């Protein structure tokens, strides 16, 4: 049996993505089969598509992408079927998921492990969807939300800390602003002129417009500098850190736990965290969605509608 999926047929520009028919997966004993309703055009997907960094070629194909490589780091959908050993989900359950290095969100169906001992495996992590989000919103949470969360955990952000977030209007940055405020920190957001109102609405106490000021030359000092877009360095930020201050930038993060995804779900349902959606494209326009992300100016997340017809509940 086949399904529609977006396949990365060659490394490089978005035109290397193509809608194809591929084999529909079958759930193993410990898997759930998810009918994917939404995914995202995540920066991580665009980097794999470009083979940037080169290390991506060692994982997904040295000279060309492996056959039927389906991108998609995150998704939201409905459980269609479960493996014989699965007791935590039933058909009809709404879920959202981080697919990890296994990717696969750009398809009508994705199998994911229902049980993984609390840690993310290569094939991903699936949890009940936040009840107050649409599927397009929920799909935008796992990759960006978890990465921002693990950075702030690494930095040990807490009450009264002063944190500067570079790239505050992007996917990771919009989550980081909200999470830092939730932990009682004073947040300085670095973004462009047009995104000032957005980051303030998310809780930023101060805003530095990078088009007018080099944030590494500010007179203020911070307990934490989080470079969410990885465009600066610890050396450049040293002068704006307090003694004993911490610089983090999406590298060498703590292991992602299943509890982390449940924590994000809880914060969302209690109104302390929300995804920011810039644009939504149908899966048939995935090339255009990647072109937009490649411009480097998206606000929050770009969602992709895969299907609008969930399977009937069992």
Buried (B, 14 or more C-beta within 10 A) or exposed (E): EEBBBBBBBBBEEBEBBEBBEBEBBEBBEBBBBBBBBBBBBBBBBBEBBBBEEEEBBEEBBEEBBEEBBBBBBBBBBBBBBBBEEBEEBEBEBBBBBBBBBBBBBBBBBBBBBBBBEEEBEEBBBBBBBBEEBBBBBBBBBBBBBBBBBBBBBBBEBBEEBBBBBBBBBBBBBBBBBBBBBBBEBBBBBBBBEEBBEBBBEBBBBBBBBBEEEEBBEBEEEBBBBBBBBEEBEEEBBEEBBEEEBBBBBBEEBEEBBBEBBEBBBEBBEEEBBBBBBBBBBEBEBBBBBBBBBBEEEBBBBBBBBBBEEBBEEE
